Amino acid sequence: MRAVSLIPAIVALFLSTAASAQVWEEYVNRENFFQVNMPGEPTMTEVPYRTVKGTNLTARVFTASADPSSITAGTYRVTVVDYSSAQGELGDAIEQARQAMLAKGMVKYDDINNLDFHRSRRITVENANVRILGEILISATNRLYIVEGETPLTVPPAAQFQASLQILNNDGVRIRERTEIAAPANEVRPVGERANNEEATRVAAAISGTWRNPSGGTCQAAFFKSGERVKTQRMEEAIAGTVVNAGMTIPGHLVIVGPREGQFINPMNDRAVFLFDAHTADRLNFVAIGAPALGWPEVTLERCSG
């Protein structure tokens, strides 16, 4: 999978279970044209935002914190800056936000990506105490969105928060059209059908087949077995599969392209249960991050021959 897959794609699930004392909810803000998953109602503050060219704008910062004893412990933030009065500076907007985020720690990932067909900058930085997963993009309404999930290093990264951002139109409807405002003309971007198809084909090949736990597992009693190509509730490209462990059989859909790439989704409630990451051609890292498999140990699976 992509170099980003293990770090930003390990999921901090937003569950209303014993693993999390808070109920994660879809927060919708029509005034600022976005929707995102949050651990409760966020607080909103307005702070000055000065562009690189010296224009004074206002940033609206929406912040919510999760229970520090839960698997989703951390601070989750969406910053919205309206550039309508400074559209000529949109070319600098993402880079300015990027530099501010990179200054917060050691860079683990930093590249152009695709979130709901919006050209975005996806970033992971770490310091001695926390990991920050960031997503920066510009919408068709000339707004800059900066998403930051800041979590302790001891819990899974906030990938589902990072991937949950949706940009809305004037009617409150999710925008899923190619949006590349202020993108350099010669930039190669993973936005569009061709890029998605290429990524889906590559990842499907990497995770297809039968996989066993090398610590006592067998190919006859496989830990994970892939199936046919399917689509999730969100119409993401995925592969059907089955995980069998600890006397439990868990069917699901393994997303093979997009922000949730590598997540094994419960097709009934659209929540992630596991994360898979292909390290090599015959090794598949496996992490349980959602009900009903919470508490299962991380394991590296081995591909069965044939």
Phi, psi and omega in degrees: 000178183300158177302335182282346198298316184285317183288295182281353182257357170288131198262133166266098186288147183255085191248147172258061181232185180297338180286347182216125183282349182248155176264119176281135184229158173281115179264123182246129178234099183290327182296325181252010168062045177209162174223144182202156174278133181221152175278066183102177181293124180282158171269148180243129175234151175249130181227152177295145178225115183256124181286170181295339178265005174093005178284134180268116176241182178237131176257132173259122186246121181252119189230137174218146180240144179263162178307122183296346179264002185262170178290345179254019181309136178151180178244133186237129192220137171236123178251131181238125178237121181275114180262017183302327180271001181218047184297333178292350180255006181298333179297337179260351192295310182294318181296322178298313179294324179298312181298322178296322180286319180297333181288354185272354179174194179281132184282124177255332178203141181198106183198165174286137180219189185229114175243108182057036181071011171268132172296125183225162171254121181252131188223142168231126175230152178225146168234196186295338188242328189224163173241136180240123172256124184236152175220129182232128179209165176243133181264171179292347177269014179064033176251140175266128178246128179238112181255129179224119172253111185252112185231154174299156180291345183274356178240162180299146177300159188273053186292324182289328173295313180303319184275353186275350181298131174232135177265134185251154174267188183298338180266005181079017181262138180300131177270121176230051177242151183302120183229116186225046184299133176065021178280139175300143186296327184264010183280135175270118187240141178276053181239126176121171188294317183298314180298319180296318181296319180295318180293318180299319180295317181295313183291322179301318179294326183288330186247356181290153176115197181247135187231137180241158172277116183295346178267074176094355180274163178230163177287333177290324175250069189294145176287315179223136177226126181275161181229222186274163175289135181219182172235144177281179176302331179271010180065029174279147174292134183208169174239130175292149180197173181223132174252131179233121181195148175053038179073014183236137176247123184236108176275155178185188180239124180265112183291132186245003175200149177103184183301333181261019180307132179093351180271135178263110192260137169289116185292346181279319183242001177064025177255147181284138179250321181225164169237133175244142177216121182276106179282316180222184182294337183232018178229132183229112180283140187228128179228130175270123185227013179205164177297144006266019187252011181302136180098347176293141180288152174293144181212149174256117184273159181241131181289135177279144180282157177092000000 
